[in-house]
Amino acid sequence: MPTIVIPTALRAYTDNQTSVKVEASTVGEAIQQLAERFPKLKPHLFNEQGRLRSFVNLYLGDEDVRHLQGLDTPLNEGDELVIVPSVAGGTATHVPTPGRHAPPGQSESPALSDWRHLIDDTRLQSVSLSQEEVLRYSRHLIMPEVTMEGQKRLKAARVLLVGAGGLGSPVAMYLAAAGVGTIGLVDFDNVDYTNLQRQILHFTSDVGRPKLQSAIEKIQAINPHVHVIPFETRLTSENALDILRDFDVIVDGTDNFPTRYLVNDACVLLGKPNVYGSIFRFEGQASVFWATHGPCYRCLYPEPPPPGLVPSCAEGGVLGILPGLIGLVQATETIKLILGKGEPLIGRLLLLDALAMRWRELKLRKDPNCPVCGENPTIRELIDYMEFCGLRGEEAPITTDELPSITPRELKERLERGEPLVILDVREPFELEISRLPNALHIPMGQVAERVHELNPADEIVVMCRSGGRSAQITRLLQAMGFRRVKNLAGGINAYAQEVDPSLPVY
Ligand SMILES: [Zn+2]
């Protein structure tokens, strides 16, 4: 029987099964069978019209089924069908409609030949190494793949890291140590306690400081020869082209879809290589998108999943070492691009399952119909990426205003007065071990719809989660199901801990 490999992001809908055996003779039959066996999974695979969603890719072996016979591709005994979805923190789920891509047999990597001249000779001649640098880089200089020329290329190179967080940390440290001459950093965040588990560029003593300050200090401590250019700003459609223009390689260390599409489109418009990495729980993806020589991110995932369908990294969590593993793939690819050596990850998507410690390599092809790098692109300038990702509404204050909510202080006062409130905690069971409110009814978010009979519409219900996002969705769901007296606990149990009950931990 063929097996379908389920990605982490979708395992919540398959009773945590990592793979499912099906009795099917084609890819279409297999996916249909999977959806029937796990009805909750169905909306994540198919849209309302019953077509496979555009952010779910299906691979048989290392080949995208769109390049085989689509849903009619035959399956044999022992075949493994892999679902590759898009995930914000570094993994994406998309299946463009069949027929969008080049038919099988068409050449897969046009003009891969001339990618090796990222640093031109004029710039190469303008740099030299001091005696201290020669000593520092001596283990590079004696390698035939690097030599003095390669080390000068590294020194002449300008690399931009978008994000100085989980992925940006190892990339920045290794690029600095390797002698990349100029490193640009885009980040506007401050270091938070929850960052320390994986963002190794930042230390406990940095909590509360701007990430850029912390990053510059560490990079210069590793290698004072590196010139760091900080951009303390959010990357936007207005500033992206100006920021990216002066760099040779862009490293995507973002954790959200709007910035990921923005980085991709800006790189395509400027003809720059985009060294991509993404992470979710214990799974990661990496590739090099360079439209001049191969596919871009949109060739893989033309559109983002609708908000809420795929959990974010903040909701889903991430294993602390994972950005290290994926970030080092990005750092390696960056250095190879600069040196002009080896075989870059252009046209290949690397998938890591750290739990199984298994890497897979999938083929990526340029999509001639890609909206940004295809033959007749419809995107010729940067667009509104919040709107493109369907996030405008979430940011607009009007939506939260409309949502009936209660502050932690109000809740505490009303509980102390003994008012008959039902507190509905929609977090996952393991989160209750971190912090909980007494007498709360616990129904994990994904089970609320089917267990709604446990709630009484006549009760006044306060929905709560960690920080207010999931509970807002459930508040809306319950409203839509006819509950009139439902409220969202603003800021979740973390805000409750910070504002009224310091004995509870914040996580
Ligand atoms: Zn493309």
Boltz pocket constraint, residues with backbone or C-beta under 6 A from the ligand:
constraints:
  - pocket:
      binder: B
      contacts: [[A, 291], [A, 294], [A, 295], [A, 296], [A, 297], [A, 298], [A, 299], [A, 300], [A, 367], [A, 370], [A, 371], [A, 372], [A, 373], [A, 374]]
      max_distance: 6.0
